[in-house]
Amino acid sequence: MTSWRAAEAADEDAEHRFRRLVHAHQRSLLAHVRFVYPQADAESVVNDALTAAWQRLDDIDPDHAGTWLRAAARYVVFNGRRGERRWQALNDKVARLPPLAPAPPPDHDAGIELRAVLQALGSLAPSDREVLLMTAIDDLTPEQLGEILGVTAKTAAMRVHRARARLRKVVAESSDSPTSEGDG
């Protein structure tokens, strides 16, 4: 038998074993989850447990498949509860934050300058844009940037310095052009 036929036969065998497992245990697993974990979305928990079974099918002893599935369902329920607790804790933290100060009124000149900078940024080489955005948005140090780029911190700092110089040059050139004054 060729290797692709063997793989196809193994896939068919796995699918057949999985169908048997689902047929034999799905209803009892659903009843178990509904009874033991009434607050959980039973259908979703069973689907997640069966997905785990499909992924680990070769590890499941057919004689203990029901037990394995119940353990998987329990894991799904408790993992969901952990996620809910983290979400609730985050919501509690956000609720305790002091209110934000009112936003200042929009500055028309700043908006024009921002558009000029964004346009200039878009005209730079991708490598320049990358280092400028990483340092500005992610507030990365030269050491962190160097680690990401696979260079030394000194090399990363030099790349940022050169990219900033190129950005300043493009912004200055665009503000000197006669079309930029009539765009506002």
Backbone as a ProteinNet text record, in pm:
[ID]
protein_1_A
[PRIMARY]
MTSWRAAEAADEDAEHRFRRLVHAHQRSLLAHVRFVYPQADAESVVNDALTAAWQRLDDIDPDHAGTWLRAAARYVVFNGRRGERRWQALNDKVARLPPLAPAPPPDHDAGIELRAVLQALGSLAPSDREVLLMTAIDDLTPEQLGEILGVTAKTAAMRVHRARARLRKVVAESSDSPTSEGDG
[TERTIARY]
85	0	89.8	62.4	143.6	119.8	212.8	204.8	80.7	39.1	-80.2	-204.2	-204.4	-319.5	-322.2	-206	-199.3	-248.9	-208.7	-253.8	-403.9	-454.4	-598.4	-674.3	-621.3	-685.2	-680.9	-568.9	-557.9	-656.9	-673.6	-769.8	-911.5	-943.3	-1076.7	-1098.1	-992.7	-1002.9	-1024.3	-951.3	-966.5	-1106.9	-1154.9	-1289.3	-1393.8	-1374.5	-1468.8	-1466.4	-1345.8	-1334.5	-1398.6	-1380.2	-1438.4	-1590.5	-1643	-1789.1	-1846.9	-1777.1	-1822.5	-1820.7	-1714.3	-1701.9	-1816	-1842.9	-1950.6	-2084	-2108.3	-2235.4	-2253.7	-2146.3	-2155.7	-2166.5	-2111.4	-2097.9	-2161.1	-2198.9	-2243.9	-2366.2	-2466	-2588.9	-2563.8	-2489.2	-2463.7	-2373.3	-2280.1	-2193.3	-2274.6	-2366.1	-2451.7	-2536.1	-2592.6	-2672.5	-2585.6	-2465.3	-2370.9	-2340.9	-2307.6	-2271.9	-2391.7	-2508.1	-2628.1	-2657.1	-2632	-2663.3	-2554.9	-2428.3	-2318.7	-2282.6	-2294.6	-2257.5	-2376.4	-2484.4	-2605.5	-2586.4	-2489.2	-2466.6	-2392.5	-2335.2	-2255.9	-2345	-2297.8	-2364	-2327.6	-2413.4	-2382.8	-2342.5	-2415.4	-2383.1	-2243.4	-2208.1	-2076	-1966.6	-1991.2	-1893.1	-1872.4	-1981.5	-1971	-1896.5	-1927.7	-1857	-1707.8	-1671.3	-1529.4	-1462.4	-1532.2	-1476.3	-1458.6	-1554.3	-1542.8	-1433.2	-1415.6	-1305.4	-1172.3	-1160.6	-1038.8	-1020.2	-1129.2	-1120.8	-1069.9	-1118.4	-1072.6	-922.8	-877.5	-736.7	-647	-700.7	-621.6	-670.8	-737.6	-805.3	-714.6	-590.7	-499.3	-459.5	-479.9	-444	-557.6	-677	-793.6	-811.4	-811.8	-839.5	-989.2	-1029.6	-1173.5	-1251.8	-1188.2	-1256.4	-1281.1	-1208.8	-1222.7	-1261.7	-1318.9	-1352.8	-1454.5	-1553.5	-1653.3	-1590.2	-1499.1	-1429.2	-1341	-1271.3	-1185	-1267.3	-1381.9	-1468.3	-1522.6	-1557.5	-1606.5	-1495.7	-1375.1	-1261.6	-1235.9	-1247	-1228.1	-1337	-1460.4	-1571.2	-1547.5	-1501	-1471.6	-1364.6	-1261.9	-1155.8	-1213.3	-1299.1	-1360.4	-1439.6	-1518.7	-1600.4	-1511.5	-1411.2	-1326	-1239.7	-1194.5	-1117.1	-1205	-1330.6	-1424.6	-1448.5	-1458.8	-1478.7	-1358.5	-1238.1	-1116.5	-1117.9	-1156.2	-1165.1	-1267.7	-1381.5	-1485.2	-1435.6	-1362.8	-1309.6	-1209.8	-1123.8	-1027.8	-1101.6	-1204.8	-1282.9	-1351.4	-1408.6	-1475.9	-1375.7	-1257.2	-1154.9	-1112.8	-1099.1	-1063.9	-1174.8	-1299.2	-1411.8	-1414.5	-1385.3	-1380.8	-1271.5	-1153.9	-1044.4	-1083.4	-1143.2	-1182.9	-1287.6	-1380.7	-1485.9	-1427.2	-1314.9	-1253.8	-1160.9	-1136	-1048.4	-1114.5	-1034.7	-1093.2	-1140.9	-1240.3	-1289.9	-1181.5	-1187.4	-1090.3	-1122.9	-1019.7	-1040.2	-1103.2	-1182.3	-1243.7	-1137.2	-1165.8	-1071.3	-1062.1	-941.3	-927.9	-995.4	-1032.7	-1095.4	-997.1	-1048.7	-957.8	-875.9	-752.1	-660.3	-646.4	-701.7	-704	-562.4	-471	-333.4	-265.6	-294.2	-235	-286.2	-412.6	-467.7	-398.2	-368.1	-296.5	-156.1	-89.5	45	43.9	-55.5	-64.6	-82.6	-168.6	-187	-56.3	18.5	146.4	244.8	249	340	297.1	167.1	119.8	146.2	127.4	155	304.4	387.7	532.2	573	513.1	542.7	509.1	398.1	357.5	451.7	526.7	618.4	755.7	781.3	910.6	920	1041	1063.6	1000.3	951.7	889.4	978.4	1109	1197.9	1202.5	1199.3	1196.1	1063.8	954.2	822.2	817.2	871	866.6	934.5	1057.7	1128.6	1064.8	1014.4	949.6	821.9	740.5	615.1	640.6	737.8	765.8	814	897	946.6	841.1	759	658.8	537	485.8	360.6	386.2	485.1	511.9	608.9	665.4	757.2	872.8	930.3	1038.9	1171.1	1252.6	1387.9	1474.5	1592.5	1682.9	1717.6	1728.2	1758.9	1645.2	1523	1407.5	1393.2	1409.3	1399.4	1508.5	1629.1	1739.3	1711.2	1651.8	1617.7	1517	1417.1	1315.3	1376.6	1462.2	1521	1639.8	1691.9	1807.9	1938.4	1944.8	2065.5	2100.4	2215.7	2253.6	2167	2167.5	2092	2146.6	2278.1	2340.2	2295	2289.9	2244.7	2097.8	2017.4	1875.1	1857.4	1931.5	1921.9	1962.6	2064.2	2109.4	2002	1936	1828.6	1714.1	1679	1572.3	1614.7	1738.8	1790	1782.7	1827.1	1826.7	1684.6	1596.7	1457.7	1388.5	1417.4	1359.3	1409.9	1537.2	1593.8	1526.5	1506.7	1439.4	1295	1227	1089.2	1084.5	1174.5	1179.1	1201.1	1288.6	1318.8	1194.7	1122.1	1002.4	894.5	876.7	776.8	813.9	941	985.3	964.4	997	978.5	831.2	744.6	601.8	542.6	594.5	541.4	592.8	704.7	758.9	692.3	623.5	564.3	443.3	421.6	311.5	174.7	159	28.1	-16.6	76.3	35.3	-35.8	-4.9	-70.4	-214.6	-243.2	-379.1	-468.5	-418.5	-498.1	-585.5	-567	-631.6	-770.7
-117.3	0	124	218	339.5	423.1	514	592.2	680.9	739.6	823.8	741.1	616.5	528.8	485.3	462.8	426.6	542.4	663.4	781.1	798.6	775.8	787	682.1	561.7	455.9	489.6	544.8	584.1	694.6	792.4	899.8	844.1	750.1	688.9	612.7	543	469.3	566	677.2	776.5	835.7	867.2	922.9	822.5	697.1	593	578.2	577.4	566.6	687.4	806.1	926.1	922	879.7	869.6	771.7	661.6	564.7	628.4	701.4	766.6	866.8	948.9	1047.9	977.3	875.8	802.7	739	686.3	616.4	711.1	832.8	914.6	1052.9	1102.8	1240.7	1268.6	1184.4	1210	1202.8	1101.9	1090.4	1203.1	1245.6	1357.8	1485.7	1508.7	1626.6	1624.9	1511	1500.3	1525.3	1469.8	1488.5	1637.8	1706.1	1847.8	1929.3	1900.9	1975	1955.5	1835.7	1805.5	1858.3	1832.4	1867	2015.5	2074.7	2214.5	2290.1	2308.3	2367.5	2511.3	2582.4	2720.5	2729.5	2619.3	2619.9	2601.1	2647.2	2623.3	2479.7	2386.6	2244	2205.3	2254.4	2217.4	2264.3	2384.6	2438.5	2358.7	2323	2244.7	2108.9	2043.5	1911.8	1924.9	2027.8	2047.2	2066.9	2144.7	2166.9	2038.3	1960.5	1833.7	1736	1732.3	1643.5	1690.9	1820.5	1872.7	1827.6	1836.3	1789	1639.6	1565.1	1420.6	1392.5	1467.3	1447.9	1476	1581.8	1619.8	1519	1450.8	1355.9	1212.7	1183.1	1055.8	935.8	943.6	830.3	810.6	910.8	900.8	847.1	833	794.6	643	583.1	440.2	419.5	340	321.7	274.5	199.8	150.8	262.8	374.5	485	615.4	604.1	723.7	811.6	750.9	830.2	910.8	850.3	919.5	1030.5	1000.6	1099	1219.7	1194.8	1303.1	1386.7	1323	1397.9	1484.4	1432.2	1511.8	1629.9	1606.5	1715.1	1819.9	1777.3	1871.2	1952.2	1887.7	1957.4	2063.9	2028.4	2124.1	2243.5	2216.1	2324.3	2416.6	2360.3	2441.8	2526.1	2464.1	2538.9	2640.6	2609.3	2704.9	2825.8	2800.7	2909.7	2994.8	2931.4	3007.1	3095.5	3041.3	3120.6	3243.5	3224.7	3337.1	3438.7	3390.5	3482.5	3560.5	3493.7	3563.9	3671.9	3638.9	3739.7	3856.9	3827.6	3932.9	4019.8	3957.2	4032.1	4117.7	4062.8	4139.8	4261.3	4242.6	4355.2	4459.9	4415.7	4509.8	4585.8	4517	4583.2	4689	4657.5	4754.6	4877.3	4854	4965.5	5051.4	4988.1	5063	5150.8	5111	5188	5298.2	5304.6	5408.9	5545.7	5647.6	5781.4	5827.3	5913.8	5960.2	6038.7	6033.9	6105.6	6254.2	6334.3	6478.5	6504.1	6609.4	6637.5	6663.2	6622.5	6639.3	6787	6832	6971.9	6992.6	7115.1	7139.5	7109.1	7070.4	7035.6	7156.4	7129.6	7232.2	7214	7305.1	7292	7280.6	7364.1	7361.2	7228.4	7172.7	7043.7	6934.3	6942.1	6843.3	6848.8	6970.1	6985.3	6928.1	6958.9	6906.6	6754.2	6699.5	6554.2	6489.5	6546.5	6492.1	6496	6603.8	6615.6	6508.6	6487.2	6386.2	6246.3	6217.2	6084.8	6061.6	6165	6153.1	6129.4	6202.3	6184.7	6045.3	6001.1	5867.3	5760.9	5780.1	5686.1	5684	5791.7	5797	5736.4	5708.8	5651.7	5504.9	5455.9	5312.7	5232.7	5112.4	5030.6	5010.2	4995.8	4974.5	5098.3	5218	5340.9	5351.9	5326.9	5331.3	5234.7	5116.3	5013	5060.6	5111.7	5151.1	5274.1	5366.6	5485.2	5448.9	5362.9	5324.5	5241.6	5151.8	5071	5156.1	5255.8	5339.1	5437.4	5489	5588.8	5525.2	5419.3	5360.7	5263.5	5176.9	5076.4	5126.6	5245.2	5306.5	5211.8	5152.8	5057.4	5129.6	5073.8	5124	5072.9	5132.3	5079.1	4931.8	4893.1	4753.1	4661.7	4701.2	4619.3	4615.9	4731.7	4738.6	4652.7	4662.5	4581.4	4432.8	4393.7	4252.4	4206.6	4288.5	4253.6	4245.4	4343.6	4350.1	4256.5	4205.2	4115.8	4191.4	4312.1	4394.6	4444	4511.5	4566.4	4688	4726.8	4844.7	4969.5	4976.2	5091.9	5101.4	4988.5	4987.3	5026.6	4977.2	5011.1	5160.7	5216.7	5360	5441.1	5395.3	5465.8	5459.6	5344.3	5332.4	5428.2	5438.1	5529.9	5673.5	5708	5843.8	5879.5	5789.2	5815	5821.3	5734.9	5735.5	5865.4	5912.7	6040	6155.8	6151.8	6258	6256.6	6139.2	6130.8	6179.6	6145.7	6191.2	6343.6	6402.4	6549.1	6614.5	6556.1	6611.9	6609.3	6496.6	6485.3	6581.2	6593.8	6686.5	6829.7	6865	7000.9	7029.9	6933	6952.9	6969.2	6892.2	6902.2	7032.7	7085.4	7212.1	7330.4	7312.6	7417.7	7420.5	7311.1	7305.9	7398	7460.3	7556.2	7490.4	7362.2	7298	7271.9	7261.4	7231	7348.4	7472.3	7586.6	7600.2	7558.4	7571.5	7456.6	7349.6	7230.7	7250.5	7331.5	7338.1	7358.2
0	0	0	-88.3	-93.9	31	55.7	179.9	184.4	71.4	74.8	96.7	45.6	70.2	216.6	273	414.5	500.2	464.7	539.8	525	403.7	380.5	461.8	467.1	545.5	693.8	739.9	880.7	912.1	819.9	839.9	847.5	758.2	760	888.9	935	1060.7	1177.2	1178.7	1285.5	1281.3	1162.8	1150.9	1199.3	1164.3	1207.4	1360.5	1419.2	1565.7	1633.5	1575.3	1634	1625	1511.1	1497.3	1600.3	1621.7	1723.7	1861.5	1891.5	2021.6	2040.8	1940.2	1949.2	1968.2	1886.1	1894.3	2032.4	2086.5	2214.8	2334.5	2325.2	2447	2442.8	2326.7	2317.4	2405.9	2399.4	2476.6	2627	2669.5	2813.6	2862.1	2777.3	2815.1	2826.9	2735.3	2740.7	2868.2	2901.8	3024.4	3147.3	3146.9	3257.5	3277.8	3169.1	3179.7	3227.1	3173.3	3215.1	3363.6	3414.2	3553.4	3647.4	3614.8	3705	3696.7	3578.1	3558.3	3497.6	3572.1	3514.6	3466.5	3519.4	3477.5	3344.3	3298.4	3175.4	3053.5	2940	2812.1	2772.1	2802.8	2790.3	2647.9	2548.8	2411.1	2372.6	2413.5	2383.2	2454.2	2579.5	2655.5	2590.1	2550.6	2486.2	2353.5	2276.1	2148.9	2171.2	2271.6	2300.1	2348	2428.6	2476.3	2359.4	2269.5	2153.5	2057.9	2047.9	1966.4	2024.6	2156.1	2222.4	2198.8	2200.4	2176.3	2035.7	1938.2	1800.9	1791.1	1858.7	1853.5	1924.8	2024.4	2103.9	2087	1976.5	1957	1982.2	1939	1956.8	2102.6	2187.6	2329.6	2416	2357.2	2436.4	2433.5	2551	2564.4	2544.5	2445.2	2419.2	2542	2630.1	2750.2	2851.2	2838.2	2932.6	2862.8	2745.1	2666.9	2739.4	2804.2	2876.6	2988.3	3060.5	3168.6	3111.9	3003.2	2939.6	2895.6	2833.7	2787.1	2902.8	3013	3128.4	3188.3	3190.9	3239.4	3146.3	3016.4	2919.7	2937.7	2957.7	2979.3	3106.4	3210.5	3336.1	3313	3237.7	3206.4	3129.5	3032.2	2953.8	3045.4	3135.1	3226	3316.7	3377.6	3471.1	3399.2	3280	3202.2	3167.4	3133.5	3106.6	3229.4	3345.2	3469.6	3499.2	3475.4	3497	3407	3282.4	3189.8	3234.4	3282.9	3332.8	3453.8	3544.5	3661.8	3620.3	3522.9	3475.5	3412.2	3333.5	3269.4	3375	3476.3	3583.6	3660.2	3687.2	3759.1	3677	3546.1	3460.6	3461.3	3452.2	3457.1	3589.7	3699.6	3830.2	3834.8	3779.6	3776.4	3695.4	3580.4	3495	3564.8	3635.8	3705.3	3815.9	3874.5	3982.9	3933.6	3802.5	3750.3	3766.1	3793.4	3804.1	3666	3663.2	3532.7	3459.1	3329.1	3247.8	3245.3	3232	3217.8	3081.5	3070.8	2940.6	2834.4	2713.5	2603.7	2567	2534	2493.2	2357.2	2328.1	2198.2	2085.4	1969.5	1859.9	1814.6	1783.1	1735.4	1584.7	1508.3	1363.3	1306.3	1357	1305.4	1336.7	1454.3	1490.5	1397.3	1357.6	1264.5	1130.1	1083.5	956.4	969	1079.9	1102.8	1111.4	1180.4	1192.8	1056	972.9	837.7	759.7	773.5	702.7	750.3	881.2	936.1	890.8	895.6	852.9	704.7	624.4	481.3	459.6	530.8	519.3	565.9	673.3	724.7	620.2	552.8	448.9	330.8	309.8	196	228.2	354.3	393.6	354.6	354.6	330.3	443.7	414.8	519.9	642.5	622.3	737.6	826.9	766	846.1	921.5	851.3	916.2	1034	1012.9	1117.2	1245.4	1234	1356.4	1419.5	1337	1394.2	1467.7	1408	1473.3	1598.9	1592.6	1711.8	1827.9	1798	1908.3	1956.1	1863.6	1902.8	1967.8	1908.3	1957.5	2071.8	2053.9	2157.1	2262.9	2242.2	2337.4	2371.2	2266.3	2286.4	2309.3	2393.3	2414.3	2299.7	2280.9	2177.4	2201.9	2328	2358.2	2311.9	2342.8	2302.5	2150.9	2087.9	1942.2	1877.8	1931.4	1879.2	1891	2002.3	2021	1916.3	1889.3	1790.2	1650.5	1618.9	1484.9	1466.9	1576.3	1567.5	1546.1	1603.6	1593.7	1733.5	1743.3	1873.6	1906	2031.7	2074.2	2005.6	1987.9	1922.5	1776.7	1708.5	1569.3	1560.5	1653.5	1654.6	1677.9	1772	1800.1	1677	1607	1486.5	1377.8	1363.4	1263.6	1295.9	1423.7	1464.3	1435.7	1469.4	1446.7	1298.3	1212.9	1068.3	1013.6	1062.6	1015.3	1057.1	1177.6	1222.7	1136.9	1102.2	1017.5	880.5	822	692.4	703.5	814.8	834	844.4	922.8	935.9	799.5	718.8	587.1	497.8	496.8	413	461.5	592.2	646.5	609.7	624.2	591.8	443.5	358.1	214	179.3	244.9	212.8	264.5	374	425.1	344.2	272.3	186.1	49.9	13.2	-120.1	-128.2	-245.6	-258.5	-248.2	-280.5	-274.5	-132	-37.9	100.9	165.1	123	184.1	136.8	14.8	-34.5	1	65.1	98.3	218.8	311.7	440.2	437.2
[MASK]
++++++++++++++++++++++++++++++++++++++++++++++++++++++++++++++++++++++++++++++++++++++++++++++++++++++++++++++++++++++++++++++++++++++++++++++++++++++++++++++++++++++++++++++++++++++++

